[in-house]
Amino acid sequence: MKTKIVYKILWMLLSLVCIAAGGLIYLVFRTRTLVMFHFIPNDLIMKLNHLYEYSCANFQIPNFIIYNLPTSLWTTSYIILMQLILENNVGLNRFLWIYLLPMLLCFTEIFQLFSFIPGTFDILDVCSYIVPMIISLLIDIRYEKF
């Protein structure tokens, strides 16, 4: 019983780390013209700018890390939390609650490709949704959750 609680806490911490890491990457490296930056105090913006300048001066940051990794981390976090919430559920209900949101996000990207909705299609964003889903599905299949 105690092991199960420790297991859940570790998975929750991993989920929080994924959210925090994705958020930090987004805050440090994304353009300041995004709407979300209008709600952040200027002194914090200045600190983020210093961190950005230091990082860019000392490291070559790949575009994947800046633009796609946050998406993958947030998807992973969502899936982990849903796995914990629905750990005793099996079947279609479990599948829908865990995978419906990432699948909708994949379709959103695909709709951008065909200009059905505004935005810029990025195949790496689609991969950022699909890879965590596939890993989770393989784990669920292994433990006979479907």
MDAnalysis code that builds the backbone (N, CA, C; Angstrom):
import MDAnalysis as mda
import numpy as np

u = mda.Universe.empty(438, n_residues=146, atom_resindex=np.repeat(np.arange(146), 3), trajectory=True)
u.add_TopologyAttr("name", ["N", "CA", "C"] * 146)
u.add_TopologyAttr("resid", np.arange(1, 147))
u.add_TopologyAttr("resname", ["MET", "LYS", "THR", "LYS", "ILE", "VAL", "TYR", "LYS", "ILE", "LEU", "TRP", "MET", "LEU", "LEU", "SER", "LEU", "VAL", "CYS", "ILE", "ALA", "ALA", "GLY", "GLY", "LEU", "ILE", "TYR", "LEU", "VAL", "PHE", "ARG", "THR", "ARG", "THR", "LEU", "VAL", "MET", "PHE", "HIS", "PHE", "ILE", "PRO", "ASN", "ASP", "LEU", "ILE", "MET", "LYS", "LEU", "ASN", "HIS", "LEU", "TYR", "GLU", "TYR", "SER", "CYS", "ALA", "ASN", "PHE", "GLN", "ILE", "PRO", "ASN", "PHE", "ILE", "ILE", "TYR", "ASN", "LEU", "PRO", "THR", "SER", "LEU", "TRP", "THR", "THR", "SER", "TYR", "ILE", "ILE", "LEU", "MET", "GLN", "LEU", "ILE", "LEU", "GLU", "ASN", "ASN", "VAL", "GLY", "LEU", "ASN", "ARG", "PHE", "LEU", "TRP", "ILE", "TYR", "LEU", "LEU", "PRO", "MET", "LEU", "LEU", "CYS", "PHE", "THR", "GLU", "ILE", "PHE", "GLN", "LEU", "PHE", "SER", "PHE", "ILE", "PRO", "GLY", "THR", "PHE", "ASP", "ILE", "LEU", "ASP", "VAL", "CYS", "SER", "TYR", "ILE", "VAL", "PRO", "MET", "ILE", "ILE", "SER", "LEU", "LEU", "ILE", "ASP", "ILE", "ARG", "TYR", "GLU", "LYS", "PHE"])
u.atoms.positions = np.array([
    [0.823, -1.198, 0.000],
    [0.000, 0.000, 0.000],
    [0.861, 1.253, 0.000],
    [1.875, 1.277, 0.854],
    [2.765, 2.436, 0.931],
    [3.529, 2.606, -0.377],
    [3.918, 1.509, -1.002],
    [4.623, 1.562, -2.275],
    [3.750, 2.181, -3.353],
    [2.464, 1.878, -3.326],
    [1.533, 2.419, -4.312],
    [1.407, 3.935, -4.161],
    [1.393, 4.424, -2.938],
    [1.310, 5.864, -2.698],
    [2.578, 6.552, -3.181],
    [3.719, 5.970, -2.900],
    [4.993, 6.533, -3.364],
    [5.028, 6.546, -4.887],
    [4.558, 5.485, -5.500],
    [4.479, 5.379, -6.949],
    [3.634, 6.511, -7.524],
    [2.466, 6.754, -6.938],
    [1.579, 7.816, -7.419],
    [2.228, 9.189, -7.249],
    [2.867, 9.409, -6.109],
    [3.520, 10.695, -5.858],
    [4.634, 10.933, -6.872],
    [5.414, 9.912, -7.165],
    [6.495, 10.062, -8.142],
    [5.954, 10.384, -9.533],
    [4.865, 9.726, -9.918],
    [4.259, 10.017, -11.219],
    [3.669, 11.424, -11.252],
    [3.066, 11.864, -10.141],
    [2.545, 13.235, -10.080],
    [3.682, 14.254, -10.189],
    [4.786, 13.963, -9.513],
    [5.947, 14.859, -9.601],
    [6.491, 14.912, -11.026],
    [6.543, 13.768, -11.681],
    [6.990, 13.742, -13.075],
    [6.068, 14.587, -13.947],
    [4.784, 14.475, -13.712],
    [3.824, 15.278, -14.463],
    [4.054, 16.770, -14.228],
    [4.269, 17.164, -12.993],
    [4.539, 18.569, -12.673],
    [5.848, 19.051, -13.291],
    [6.857, 18.200, -13.288],
    [8.134, 18.556, -13.917],
    [7.932, 18.778, -15.413],
    [7.128, 17.933, -16.046],
    [6.849, 18.102, -17.476],
    [6.148, 19.431, -17.746],
    [5.154, 19.772, -16.922],
    [4.449, 21.046, -17.097],
    [5.416, 22.208, -16.898],
    [6.195, 22.138, -15.826],
    [7.115, 23.237, -15.499],
    [8.196, 23.398, -16.563],
    [8.769, 22.296, -17.006],
    [9.835, 22.369, -18.014],
    [9.291, 22.933, -19.327],
    [8.131, 22.458, -19.746],
    [7.523, 22.983, -20.970],
    [7.204, 24.459, -20.844],
    [6.684, 24.852, -19.692],
    [6.370, 26.254, -19.458],
    [7.602, 27.132, -19.434],
    [8.656, 26.655, -18.801],
    [9.902, 27.434, -18.733],
    [10.512, 27.622, -20.123],
    [10.528, 26.560, -20.904],
    [11.035, 26.672, -22.276],
    [10.214, 27.703, -23.042],
    [8.909, 27.621, -22.908],
    [8.009, 28.538, -23.609],
    [8.253, 29.978, -23.164],
    [8.339, 30.195, -21.862],
    [8.536, 31.546, -21.341],
    [9.877, 32.143, -21.737],
    [10.920, 31.327, -21.732],
    [12.262, 31.854, -22.010],
    [12.493, 32.066, -23.492],
    [12.066, 31.149, -24.326],
    [12.493, 31.164, -25.721],
    [11.467, 31.655, -26.731],
    [10.213, 31.768, -26.349],
    [9.217, 32.191, -27.332],
    [9.192, 33.715, -27.453],
    [8.710, 34.186, -28.582],
    [8.687, 35.613, -28.871],
    [7.794, 36.357, -27.885],
    [8.219, 37.534, -27.510],
    [7.507, 38.334, -26.512],
    [6.229, 38.974, -27.068],
    [5.961, 38.792, -28.352],
    [4.743, 39.360, -28.938],
    [3.515, 38.486, -28.700],
    [3.710, 37.289, -28.176],
    [2.573, 36.418, -27.877],
    [1.689, 37.080, -26.826],
    [0.400, 36.880, -26.931],
    [-0.583, 37.524, -26.050],
    [-0.298, 37.235, -24.579],
    [0.146, 36.036, -24.270],
    [0.365, 35.673, -22.863],
    [1.366, 36.590, -22.174],
    [2.302, 37.165, -22.931],
    [3.319, 38.014, -22.325],
    [2.766, 39.379, -21.910],
    [1.590, 39.732, -22.383],
    [0.961, 40.986, -21.972],
    [0.512, 40.926, -20.506],
    [0.379, 39.721, -19.967],
    [-0.105, 39.540, -18.608],
    [1.019, 39.300, -17.605],
    [2.251, 39.288, -18.079],
    [3.402, 39.031, -17.211],
    [4.042, 40.369, -16.850],
    [4.341, 40.575, -15.572],
    [4.955, 41.848, -15.150],
    [6.287, 42.108, -15.872],
    [6.578, 43.374, -16.105],
    [7.784, 43.770, -16.843],
    [9.071, 43.304, -16.181],
    [9.129, 43.324, -14.840],
    [10.363, 42.881, -14.180],
    [10.628, 41.398, -14.442],
    [9.585, 40.593, -14.517],
    [9.757, 39.180, -14.856],
    [10.159, 39.027, -16.326],
    [9.590, 39.840, -17.193],
    [9.973, 39.822, -18.609],
    [11.464, 40.131, -18.754],
    [11.945, 41.089, -17.990],
    [13.368, 41.457, -18.050],
    [14.246, 40.272, -17.615],
    [13.833, 39.568, -16.574],
    [14.596, 38.395, -16.107],
    [14.566, 37.289, -17.166],
    [13.424, 37.088, -17.779],
    [13.319, 36.087, -18.845],
    [14.207, 36.466, -20.028],
    [14.260, 37.756, -20.345],
    [15.124, 38.223, -21.436],
    [16.595, 37.966, -21.132],
    [17.008, 38.186, -19.878],
    [18.401, 37.912, -19.488],
    [18.718, 36.421, -19.601],
    [17.781, 35.592, -19.165],
    [17.968, 34.143, -19.275],
    [18.051, 33.723, -20.732],
    [17.215, 34.320, -21.565],
    [17.237, 34.035, -23.005],
    [18.589, 34.433, -23.603],
    [19.048, 35.623, -23.292],
    [20.324, 36.105, -23.838],
    [21.485, 35.236, -23.380],
    [21.487, 34.850, -22.107],
    [22.549, 33.981, -21.595],
    [22.519, 32.626, -22.309],
    [21.330, 32.056, -22.443],
    [21.203, 30.740, -23.084],
    [21.658, 30.781, -24.532],
    [21.234, 31.797, -25.259],
    [21.594, 31.881, -26.672],
    [23.069, 32.182, -26.869],
    [23.673, 32.910, -25.926],
    [25.096, 33.231, -26.035],
    [25.970, 32.016, -25.731],
    [25.475, 31.110, -24.889],
    [26.303, 29.994, -24.435],
    [25.914, 28.632, -25.014],
    [24.762, 28.542, -25.617],
    [24.287, 27.254, -26.137],
    [23.624, 27.438, -27.485],
    [23.714, 26.413, -28.312],
    [22.982, 26.372, -29.579],
    [21.691, 25.595, -29.302],
    [20.582, 26.295, -29.192],
    [19.308, 25.665, -28.845],
    [18.592, 25.251, -30.136],
    [18.374, 23.954, -30.334],
    [17.664, 23.506, -31.539],
    [16.210, 23.996, -31.555],
    [15.698, 24.248, -32.744],
    [14.315, 24.702, -32.898],
    [13.316, 23.718, -32.302],
    [13.624, 22.417, -32.382],
    [12.720, 21.413, -31.822],
    [12.483, 21.678, -30.334],
    [13.536, 22.015, -29.607],
    [13.402, 22.261, -28.173],
    [12.528, 23.485, -27.921],
    [12.703, 24.513, -28.715],
    [11.958, 25.756, -28.514],
    [10.494, 25.610, -28.923],
    [10.243, 24.995, -30.057],
    [8.903, 25.018, -30.628],
    [8.080, 23.740, -30.434],
    [8.715, 22.601, -30.230],
    [7.960, 21.355, -30.189],
    [8.040, 20.613, -28.857],
    [9.166, 20.709, -28.188],
    [9.320, 19.984, -26.929],
    [8.281, 20.390, -25.881],
    [7.953, 21.701, -25.731],
    [6.906, 22.025, -24.745],
    [5.586, 21.286, -25.009],
    [5.208, 21.188, -26.261],
    [3.976, 20.472, -26.621],
    [4.048, 19.020, -26.178],
    [5.167, 18.380, -26.435],
    [5.340, 16.987, -26.060],
    [5.328, 16.818, -24.538],
    [5.976, 17.738, -23.835],
    [6.003, 17.661, -22.374],
    [4.611, 17.861, -21.787],
    [3.850, 18.811, -22.328],
    [2.502, 19.058, -21.820],
    [1.581, 17.888, -22.129],
    [1.737, 17.285, -23.288],
    [0.930, 16.110, -23.637],
    [1.264, 14.955, -22.697],
    [2.542, 14.762, -22.440],
    [2.979, 13.710, -21.523],
    [2.402, 13.943, -20.131],
    [2.446, 15.174, -19.667],
    [1.908, 15.503, -18.350],
    [0.416, 15.184, -18.270],
    [-0.323, 15.588, -19.282],
    [-1.760, 15.312, -19.321],
    [-2.024, 13.804, -19.276],
    [-1.301, 13.058, -20.087],
    [-1.514, 11.610, -20.139],
    [-1.180, 10.960, -18.800],
    [-0.093, 11.387, -18.166],
    [0.277, 10.833, -16.860],
    [-0.830, 11.096, -15.838],
    [-1.316, 12.334, -15.787],
    [-2.372, 12.658, -14.824],
    [-3.642, 11.861, -15.090],
    [-4.006, 11.737, -16.351],
    [-5.208, 10.970, -16.672],
    [-5.009, 9.486, -16.348],
    [-3.814, 8.973, -16.567],
    [-3.525, 7.581, -16.209],
    [-3.705, 7.375, -14.701],
    [-3.235, 8.344, -13.922],
    [-3.371, 8.230, -12.463],
    [-4.835, 8.315, -12.029],
    [-5.564, 9.249, -12.607],
    [-6.969, 9.426, -12.251],
    [-7.788, 8.194, -12.631],
    [-7.479, 7.619, -13.779],
    [-8.275, 6.503, -14.307],
    [-7.598, 5.147, -14.134],
    [-6.720, 5.031, -13.157],
    [-5.937, 3.805, -13.025],
    [-6.778, 2.550, -12.855],
    [-7.950, 2.659, -12.250],
    [-8.794, 1.479, -12.028],
    [-9.815, 1.262, -13.130],
    [-9.881, 2.170, -14.073],
    [-10.820, 2.031, -15.191],
    [-10.163, 1.238, -16.317],
    [-10.983, 0.535, -17.057],
    [-10.506, -0.181, -18.239],
    [-11.503, 0.048, -19.365],
    [-11.061, -0.181, -20.583],
    [-11.964, -0.141, -21.708],
    [-12.060, 1.204, -22.408],
    [-13.167, 1.348, -23.133],
    [-13.368, 2.502, -24.001],
    [-13.425, 3.822, -23.233],
    [-14.067, 3.829, -22.072],
    [-14.164, 5.053, -21.274],
    [-12.760, 5.574, -20.928],
    [-11.910, 4.686, -20.498],
    [-10.523, 5.041, -20.171],
    [-9.816, 5.592, -21.414],
    [-9.945, 4.876, -22.512],
    [-9.304, 5.277, -23.760],
    [-9.724, 6.690, -24.158],
    [-11.024, 6.956, -24.134],
    [-11.524, 8.269, -24.544],
    [-10.995, 9.386, -23.661],
    [-11.050, 9.207, -22.338],
    [-10.601, 10.269, -21.446],
    [-9.105, 10.540, -21.563],
    [-8.328, 9.504, -21.788],
    [-6.874, 9.696, -21.854],
    [-6.446, 10.232, -23.217],
    [-7.010, 9.716, -24.292],
    [-6.460, 10.003, -25.618],
    [-7.280, 10.964, -26.468],
    [-8.483, 11.318, -26.038],
    [-9.312, 12.204, -26.854],
    [-8.667, 13.582, -27.040],
    [-8.192, 14.197, -25.983],
    [-7.584, 15.526, -26.101],
    [-6.349, 15.521, -27.003],
    [-5.381, 14.629, -26.795],
    [-4.239, 14.624, -27.726],
    [-4.634, 14.341, -29.178],
    [-5.654, 13.483, -29.379],
    [-6.100, 13.214, -30.749],
    [-6.745, 14.456, -31.360],
    [-7.540, 15.192, -30.579],
    [-8.136, 16.428, -31.073],
    [-7.060, 17.445, -31.448],
    [-6.011, 17.505, -30.660],
    [-4.915, 18.415, -30.963],
    [-4.204, 18.011, -32.257],
    [-4.067, 16.711, -32.481],
    [-3.490, 16.234, -33.753],
    [-4.365, 16.666, -34.922],
    [-5.677, 16.488, -34.765],
    [-6.585, 16.894, -35.831],
    [-6.541, 18.399, -36.054],
    [-6.359, 19.162, -34.996],
    [-6.229, 20.617, -35.141],
    [-5.038, 20.951, -36.029],
    [-3.921, 20.280, -35.801],
    [-2.741, 20.498, -36.649],
    [-3.034, 20.116, -38.094],
    [-3.688, 18.987, -38.283],
    [-3.999, 18.528, -39.642],
    [-4.971, 19.496, -40.326],
    [-5.939, 20.013, -39.583],
    [-6.860, 21.004, -40.148],
    [-6.126, 22.278, -40.554],
    [-5.063, 22.610, -39.854],
    [-4.249, 23.767, -40.236],
    [-3.571, 23.526, -41.580],
    [-3.174, 22.296, -41.830],
    [-2.538, 21.956, -43.104],
    [-3.462, 22.262, -44.273],
    [-4.756, 21.988, -44.104],
    [-5.723, 22.200, -45.173],
    [-6.456, 23.537, -45.044],
    [-5.980, 24.398, -44.166],
    [-6.531, 25.749, -43.941],
    [-7.990, 25.732, -43.488],
    [-8.416, 24.643, -42.831],
    [-9.755, 24.599, -42.268],
    [-9.833, 25.472, -41.015],
    [-8.710, 25.592, -40.320],
    [-8.616, 26.492, -39.173],
    [-7.308, 27.280, -39.314],
    [-7.257, 28.492, -38.739],
    [-6.035, 29.292, -38.877],
    [-4.880, 28.701, -38.083],
    [-3.693, 28.907, -38.571],
    [-2.495, 28.432, -37.900],
    [-1.500, 27.891, -38.894],
    [-0.373, 27.470, -38.374],
    [0.701, 26.936, -39.198],
    [0.884, 25.461, -38.883],
    [0.698, 24.619, -39.876],
    [0.886, 23.175, -39.700],
    [2.349, 22.874, -39.439],
    [2.602, 21.983, -38.488],
    [3.960, 21.540, -38.193],
    [3.908, 20.040, -37.899],
    [4.558, 19.270, -38.746],
    [4.557, 17.814, -38.571],
    [5.199, 17.416, -37.247],
    [6.160, 18.219, -36.762],
    [6.787, 17.902, -35.473],
    [5.809, 18.097, -34.317],
    [4.857, 19.025, -34.469],
    [3.812, 19.153, -33.454],
    [2.935, 17.901, -33.437],
    [2.606, 17.398, -34.596],
    [1.819, 16.160, -34.670],
    [2.586, 15.029, -33.981],
    [3.868, 14.930, -34.258],
    [4.703, 13.909, -33.602],
    [4.763, 14.124, -32.092],
    [4.759, 15.392, -31.676],
    [4.807, 15.712, -30.246],
    [3.545, 15.265, -29.521],
    [2.449, 15.135, -30.238],
    [1.220, 14.598, -29.655],
    [1.190, 13.073, -29.750],
    [1.659, 12.558, -30.866],
    [1.522, 11.123, -31.133],
    [2.497, 10.275, -30.318],
    [3.738, 10.706, -30.183],
    [4.742, 9.882, -29.484],
    [4.334, 9.585, -28.036],
    [3.936, 10.593, -27.228],
    [3.492, 10.242, -25.872],
    [2.257, 9.334, -25.862],
    [1.358, 9.515, -26.845],
    [0.180, 8.648, -26.913],
    [0.586, 7.204, -27.209],
    [1.498, 7.015, -28.138],
    [1.931, 5.661, -28.492],
    [2.604, 4.983, -27.306],
    [3.482, 5.701, -26.621],
    [4.150, 5.123, -25.449],
    [3.126, 4.729, -24.395],
    [2.177, 5.609, -24.136],
    [1.136, 5.325, -23.153],
    [0.260, 4.144, -23.583],
    [-0.095, 4.113, -24.866],
    [-0.898, 2.991, -25.369],
    [-0.165, 1.662, -25.215],
    [1.124, 1.664, -25.514],
    [1.896, 0.428, -25.365],
    [1.926, -0.034, -23.909],
    [2.040, 0.920, -22.996],
    [2.013, 0.570, -21.571],
    [0.634, 0.043, -21.189],
    [-0.419, 0.717, -21.654],
    [-1.778, 0.257, -21.357],
    [-2.048, -1.134, -21.922],
    [-1.593, -1.374, -23.122],
    [-1.780, -2.698, -23.737],
    [-1.018, -3.752, -22.950],
    [0.185, -3.397, -22.524],
    [1.022, -4.331, -21.747],
    [0.327, -4.736, -20.448],
    [-0.349, -3.779, -19.808],
    [-1.025, -4.047, -18.557],
    [-2.528, -4.291, -18.710],
    [-2.935, -4.576, -19.956],
    [-4.297, -5.005, -20.289],
    [-5.362, -4.036, -19.786],
    [-5.167, -2.760, -20.063],
    [-6.149, -1.753, -19.673],
    [-7.217, -1.578, -20.754],
    [-6.965, -2.162, -21.937],
    [-7.952, -2.100, -23.019],
    [-8.327, -3.485, -23.450],
])
